[in-house]
Amino acid sequence: MKAYFYIKDSKACNPTIWLPKMYFVYEPLQVVYVCLIEKFYPEVIRVKWTDEANKEVTQNVVKGDVWKSPDEDKYSVSSWLSVSLESKNKKYFCNYEHESGEHSLPTQGKYCVLSFVFYLLYHLTHKAAQLVYVVLLLKSSMYYVIVLFFFFTYRTKSAAKPSGKKT
């Protein structure tokens, strides 16, 4: 999602804010929301996260460094918020303050449940592949044991037979 602002200052540029309508689920059962704000000038910007009650969230918030685009004289910054899996249905907002204006975007979207399902599907696929790999290793080990059994049985029988020469 992009947001554009009209700016009277000719040096300032319209910031673009991108907030995916899905989140990422990581192992310790946390949901991670990512907010990318790009194409703004000058580089001074304040990014914060708020909840439904418009209360600032400061716990488990990471704000990346501002970086300059190599193609143009504009800047970008990203921030991400980690919340517990139980809090995934709460609405959080990525807010920024820049001389071009203030803006806020909600994190909750229609694709949230789908991304969780995709994560589970990926996780189950990965576990199934691991299980198949282990079964194939066990199968190969059993073939090795069977071949060794027949090899030593043959050698034992051939060693027990007389050479067949008469003197």
Stockholm file with secondary structure:
# STOCKHOLM 1.0

chainA/1-167         MKAYFYIKDSKACNPTIWLPKMYFVYEPLQVVYVCLIEKFYPEVIRVKWTDEANKEVTQNVVKGDVWKSPDEDKYSVSSWLSVSLESKNKKYFCNYEHESGEHSLPTQGKYCVLSFVFYLLYHLTHKAAQLVYVVLLLKSSMYYVIVLFFFFTYRTKSAAKPSGKKT
#=GR chainA/1-167 SS CCCCCCCSCSSCBCCEEECCSSCEEETTTEEEEEEEEEEEBSSCCEEEEEETTSCEECTTEEECCCEECSSSSCEEEEEEEEEEGGGTTSCEEEEEEETTEEEEEECCCTTHHHHHHHHHHHHHHHHHHHHHHHHHHHHHHHHHHHHHHHHHHHHHHHHHSCCCCCC
#=GC SS_cons         CCCCCCCSCSSCBCCEEECCSSCEEETTTEEEEEEEEEEEBSSCCEEEEEETTSCEECTTEEECCCEECSSSSCEEEEEEEEEEGGGTTSCEEEEEEETTEEEEEECCCTTHHHHHHHHHHHHHHHHHHHHHHHHHHHHHHHHHHHHHHHHHHHHHHHHHSCCCCCC
//
